[in-house]
Amino acid sequence: MRSAPEIAAESWAFALAIYVRPGVAEACLTLQSELGVDVMLLLMSAFAAVKHRIPLTADEINALDASCRPWREQIMRKLRAIRTELKTGPAPAPGSATEPFRSQVKALELEAEKIENRLLAECLPLRQAQQEVVRPDQLRGVLTDVAMHFARQRGTKLNASLSSSIEVILEAAMQDAS
């Protein structure tokens, strides 16, 4: 069994590799803005399924969310809000004087995501894989469960556009299945 630091390093590399694939960043940000999906939790769930052949259950998703919710709500959302606000104001933002500061906030936000990834890695319920590879329908189920977990918190539902975002992430993650 791998250690939490090894899982954190592997899952971070997986998340970065998936996120840069065509359409994935947009799909993740759509799920984040429309449903409040925690992108790190979504990608960690995909990692567990694809790399460890462990499709997480709804209870495991709930437990992972509980493990990082305070960090996400008290740190991540605040950093994201500051970075986003600097795109439009208040004065003197946006502008050349505030862009270096916005870049620093963006770097801090990325570091905060890396810390969340470590939190998730420490709580990831790794068990013996029951199969050689995860099937696309299993990964789709996990990604949908994560999206629905956050949709319920917002009192929102999945629609065709959000389901297509899940499909983009599914296709990218399945490219890494082994």
N, C-alpha and C positions, 0 to 999 in steps of 0.2 A: 504494500500500500504506500502511496506517495505521501510526503509530508505536506503540510499546509503551505510552506514557502515554495515548494516545487509546484504545487497546484496553482498557487497565485501567479507564478512566473509563466506557467503554461497557459493558464486561462487569459492572462493579460495579452500574451502574444497572439492567442486565438482571437480575442476581441479586436485587437488592432488589425489583424489580417482580414477579418470579416468586414469590419467597419469601412475599409477603404475600397471594397469591391463596388462595382457600379450599382447605384441605387440604394445601397444599404444604409448609408448615413441618412439619406432623405427618409427612408422607410422607418428607421429608428426614431428620428426626430418627429415624424408624423405621429407615431404611436405615443411618444412622450408628450407631445402637445395636445393631442386629442383625448388620450385616455389617462395621462399621468404615468405611463409606464416607466419604470426604472430601467434604463437601457443596460446598465451593468448587470442587473439581475437577469434581464432577458438574455443577454449574451452568455452569462455564466450558466444559465439553464441549457442553452444550446450547446455549450462546451461539455457539460456533464453528459448530455445525450450523445453527441457526436464523438467525443474523444474517449469517454469512459463507458459508453453504451448504457447509461443510466438515465432513462426518461424520468424526470422528477414528478412526483405526485403533487396534487393540490396542497396537501398538508406540508410537504417539503418546501413548496414554493412559499406558502404562508410563513413557515419558520425562517426561511432565508430573508424574506421581506422584514420580518420582525427583527432580525439580527442587524440590519443596516438602516432601518427606517429612521432612527434618531439622527444618524450621520447625514442621511439624505435630506431630511427636513430641516435640520439646524445648520448644516454647512453647505451641502451641494446646491440646494435651491437658492440660498442666499448668494453664493458665488455666481451662479447662472443668471440670477436676476440682475446683479450688478453688471456683469458682462453685457447682457442684453440691453440694459438701460443705456449703457455707454454708446450703443449704436445710434441712438436717437437724441440723447440729451440726458440731463440738463446741461445748459451752457457751462463750460465751453465745449462740451461733447456734442456731437461728434466733431472731431477735428484732429489736426496733426499734433496738437499739444496733448491730447488725451489718448491718442492711439497707442503709444508705448505703455501707458497704464492699463489700457484695455487688454493688450497683449500679455501683460503680467498677470492680470486676473484670469485670463484664459489658461495660462500655464498653471496657475494655482488650481483652477477647476480640474484640469487634467490630472494633477497630482492628487487631488481629493478623490477623483474617480479611481485612481490606482489604489488608494487607501481603502476605498469601498470594496474594490476587487479582492483585496487581502482579507477584509472582514468576511466576505462571501466565501472565499476559499477555506477559511477556518471553520465555517459552518456547513460546508457542502457535504451532504450525506452520501459519501462514497461507499458503495457496497459491491459485492461480486456481480459483475455483469452477467446477465442471463442470456445474452445472445452475442453473435459475432459482430453484427453491425446494427445500427439503429435504422429503422425504415423511415422513409419520408413522412408517412402518415403518423408515426410516433412522434417525430420531431414537430410536425405541424400541431399535434395535440398539446405538446408541452408549451410551444410558443403561444398557442391560443389560450391555454390555461393561464399563462403569465399575463397576457393582455386582459383576459377576463377578470383576473384578480384585481387589477388596477381599475378596470372599467366599473366593477361593482362598487369600489370605493368612491368613485365619482358619480355613480348612478347613471352611467353611460352604457351604450351597447356597441358591439362591433357592427360595422357596416361593410359593404363591399370594398370600399376604398381602404379601410383598415385591414381587412382580410388580405387584400393584395399586398399591403406592406409586409404582412407576415410571410407571404409567399416569397417575396424578394429575399428576406432574411433566411428563410428555409433553403432556398436554392443556393445561396452563398455558403451557408453552413454545411450543406450536404457535400459540397466540393471538398471539404476537409474530412469527410467521414473516412474512417480507416478501421 
